Structures are given as C-alpha cells and as structure tokens.
C-alpha cells in the first residue's frame, strides 16, 4: 500500500533534474533557480507549482500520486522492468539501472516510456485492490487461451453493461481494456458508468460549485490460463461476481462454468492445525525457513466465533503451535472441530539472490482471499509454487493453452 501523500516529501525524493524534466514535459517552465538549489530544497519548487493554473497544478499532482504509489515498495520498479522487457524496451531497462531511487525510476519511466508507465500503473492499481474484501478467487475455471480479439472484447462489454443495467439500473456503457502481464496473467479492466450524482467542488476562485457527474466504477478480472484460476474485484457480493464470472467464461473462454464446485475452493488451510505439517523447500531456492505467524480458527457449526493466535515475531519457528497447545483446551476444542480460516506465513530468504527480499510475509484466508498478489514477482512466484506443492493452494498446473483466437 502506498504511503500517505505528502507533496513536499515526494518532491524531496525526486532529483531536481527529473523534477525539472517532469514540469517541462507538461509544458510548465517554473521560475526556479534550478542550478542553485540543493537536492532537498523544495520550497521554491512547491510554491511555483502551487501558483500554476488549477488544471495544470492538478495534472502534476495526479502524476505525483502515481509516482508515490509506484515507489512504495520494491514491486513498482520490478513491475516497470518486467513490462519494459516484455515490450522489448531495452533502452529503458538500461536507463533505469542508473537510478537507485525508486521515485527517480518512476518519474523517468513516466517521462520517457509512457506505454510502459500506463500499464504498470494499472497493474499496481489491481495489486492494491487484491488486498481488499471484494477481491475473490475461483480455481475451477477451464484452463485455455482466452479469446481477446476486438470483437470478443466488444461482446464482453455489451454483456457486462446489459447485466449491470438490468440488475442495478446503471452501467449503460462499458469499456474493457485487456493486457497480458509479463507473468503471463491476462488482465481485464472494465469501466462502467455509475449513477449520476452532484458533487460540491471549489472552482479556481475558491467558490463552491455543484457539478452533476456520472463517474465510472471498476471491475477487474485476472485470468490465469495455465492454472485455470479467475480472480476478480467486483463490489456487490455473489449476486454480482458470480454472474460476471459466468459471462466472462461464456464470452472469452467459450465455456459454461455453472455453480462453483464446493470442493474447488483455492485455499485449504486445515492441514496447518498440525505442527508436523511439512513446509519443505528446495535449498536451491534460497529459502532459510518458512514459519506460520498467525492462525485464525473457527468452530465447526459456529463459523462466526473465532480464535486468533499470533506468534511472537522474534520467537521460535513453532511458537504459534506452542500457543495452540498451551492456550486451547484440547479436550473441549480438539482439532477435529476446528477450521483454519486464515493464516499468516513468513518466508525468510538467504542472501544468495539479489532479486529476493530478506523476507516475505502475507496472509491467506479461506476460501479464496490472498494478500500475495502485490508482492515482488520472484518472491511471489516462489511462494505460489510452494503453496501448490504443499496443497494449501488447490489450483492445479495444466498444460499451456493454444494461442488466443
């Protein structure tokens, strides 16, 4: 998740030359003594920026919000490099190697490679949504190449708009954009017009202004053609996301999926009730250890009553299991009547691979929620590999599909 937006803090993180280039890319020549400023002396820059015409000032602010999002964590720079390599932009890859600052990398990308920037910002947006309650995953989807030619995308737009309008009387218009990420996943960003509303704003003179607007709301789908999984962000619960899943599969995959198989939920976590559950890894992957940091338990027959055990982060590897045995009455609450509904895992890596962080922590929740998608790619892919090997992620690996029709 991005840090809170502090304009002066962001300006201090960007080198003066790139700040100058950023304003000039928007055709703004600031009356600032650039050559005489220290790298963190941003007050003159900030003042000149704020004195711009409102529309010009806001345009720069939007970019800085995106830069802030892309620079918060390792994922932004890695996503930029992955997309640049996928697009064959070798020059951008070489240029970014000269910048240690994530903020500088993001601004350079924005100025010099707009096609890469636009996609990575979208992917970062999707990754941020994957943390929320409206992000769900289904793993009983046929694994095949999606049909993504323009006629099929238009058919999907028409179908989404018709469904949303018939059920919610909004969404008369729909625009869907499809991209394939460097990881191989297919992303579909759907934008539909929302209910009309009137918003109170301040005009350029600071006076109140009421403006009627019909804004767009968003639906995001991520399809994995290898593992046969479909992840989705859509507000409204099952009555919304289930029909959208079915429409997507009918139009884009040419498949009728029907109701979700109850035994196909992606995450099966109950094995982690046993301290002897094997979390074995290959030494070649550079993983020092994997530990369970948290267990959230529910009682069979009473799923809304929960018990959460959270281990000492500096404790022993099995600390959460020591707590389980020490604090729970095994006669009144034997493992047979408990379900694991959420788990927090931490992977610790050695220093043999510069592309891996020192550690990776994330949560999985039964049946289909994960906070793994926004993590750095190489560490995420290793975690996903082992979740499948251990049987925690029940999505199965299938043969590569044919090329899109």
Protein Blocks (a to p, Z undefined) as FASTA:
>chain_A
ZZdddfklmmmmpcfklmmmmmmmnopacdddfklpcfklmklmmmmmmmpcfklmmmmm
mmmmmmmmmmnojklmmmmmmmmmmnopaklmmmmmmpmblklmmmmmmmmmmmlmmmmm
mmmmmmmmmmmmklccdfkbccddddfbfklmmmmmmmmmmmmmmmnogakbccdddddd
fkopacddddddddddddddddfkopacdddddddddddddddfknopacdddehijmlm
mmmmmmmmmmmnopaebjadfklcfbacklmmpmklccbdcfklopabdcdfbdcdddeh
ilmbccdddddfklcfklmmmmmmmmpcfklmgfklcccfbdcddddddfkbfkbcfbdc
dddddfkbcfklmpcfklmmmmmmmmmmnomamcdcdddddddZZ
